[in-house]
Amino acid sequence: MSALALSVLLSLVSAVAYAGGAIVQEQVAVSSPGAQYAPLRRPGWWAAVALNGLGGLLHVVALALGPLSLVQPLGALTIVFALPMAALFVRRRAGATAWRGALMATVGLAGLLSLVGSSDAQSLGTAQRVGAAVVTGGVVVALMIAGRAAHRHPAVRSILLATASGIAFGMSSVFTKTVAVDWTGSVSAADLPSLAVIGVLATAGMLLSQASYRGAGLAAPLATLTVVNPVVAAVVGITMFGESFRYGTTGTALALGCGVVAAGGLILLTTERIAREAAEGATAAAEDGTEPVPSEGAPARDVVEPRTPAPLSDKVFVPSPASASPPVPDSVPAEERHDETYEAPRPPVGSGAAQLPYASFYGGPFAAVPRLDRRRVRIRS
């Protein structure tokens, strides 16, 4: 087998390993909602780490055997392999919209990477490394804060964290290339800071990718990570390593078109996930018998109309108006009233109203309990 054919085979196996690791990560995120970043006690998460490590190792070997313009676009097939593998192994079927978005993202990314030309190997200076590390750390932290602020929208939060993960992985590739160019056969003291940055960025990328799968499915975060990672590496290569697009102005225009196609695929995947979340929320609300609460910024047609209160019952007792005739004076002396037996007033005949209780309760009428005059009156004989 030739070196070119072996590099293609290793690239395909690497994409399958990355896809398998993403599927396991998504399953761990679903079954471990409390562990957002690193469910260390779950063996499945360590299996996902091993699969991602195997994919990265095979990708590096493929780059050593084959040209960059061939190996890098083949790495974009991860999302294409992940969707049928998820349907086969975990019964997670993707809809037509998700497939269209995944294919658009893959085609756009493959076209963009194939247009990036190669250049002579060169390294970064100390100031450039420090600047790149500081800027990368600031961007990743800002995206993490934005993702935490968007916790009410799982799809948006997932895209932000997946973008941060892709940036971390892409910049770790940049520092790996720098160390590889400066490699002299042994590790020197000057390489230790770069190796530390590689370890920190790779770990951050792994933890952020795990967090991006929580509550957002598989397709959207995986496609975002698959696109952002090589695009960041390509941008740094063009701006800092002297690389350029092939075919001059025509190649640059084609690369921009491919970037638009890839971005359209990511947008399609994100909107598909948001629509699925809304449908699942409406179904759950219908099963529970409760009205769904519209999210911020929801269109007016999605807002539930308030219910009309039920009419009052016709059997509500309404007292008759007071008589306009003047009161009749009482002829019984005051001192003899305490000997009389109190008799509660009776409702009018034929009204069908029950006697009102002599006690107070919430929401009902109140009638004071009559008090008899217990004061003794001296009667003169």
C-alpha angles and dihedrals in degrees: 000000000000123000091248093054091045091052090052091049092048091048091054092047089048091054090050091050091050090049092050091049091051092051092050091047091052092050091049090050091052094048095041107048093159096056103069104173113012121015091188095174093059115092089203091064091054088049088055090050090052092049092049090048090050091049092051093048093050090047091054091049090049090052089052092053103037140036120279092234090063103036098047097055090048088058088064089069090082094096091046091054094042098061098056091039090054091049091049102043107027101022092242105146121194123219128237092262092054091050092050091049092047093049092047092050092047096047093045093048094046091050092048094050093045090058095054109102127215128245140185115295112262136163136223126254124240094260091049092051093049092047093048092049094048094047092046092050092049094050093047092049091047091052091048091053091048090050091051090050090052094054091126091062108054095186094054091043090051093052092050093050092044089052090051090049092050091050091050092049093045094051091046086058089052092053090044090056090049092053091046092053092049094044112128100174097278138051113263130195090254090061096054097081091050092048090050091051090050091052093047095047094045092050092046091049092052094048094045092049089053091051092048092062094058109110095343106086126231111282103058100048093039093051091047092050092045092052101039096049100062093032091059090047091049093049092051090046091053096044101037108019098045096247121148142184120273124249094030117246093358092054091048091052091048090049091053090050091051090050090053091051092050092048090049090054091052092049090050091052092048095049090046090055093047091051091049091051091051091049092048091049092050091049092050091048091050091051092049093045093238130122116251116247111234115234125234112287094018115154118258094249091062094055112102115238115238116257120250111244115248116257119257120260119265092228095072109130113234116188117236118250119268118266118259093217118108117262118265114236117243113245096195114100117246093238092060098049094086091064093059122096114240115237121193116236115258123226117248116277114264095017092109091214120141123233112272114245120243096232137082120247135163115279098005140092123282126216119183117237108246117247121211120221103252096179113118116236117208110233116207116217 
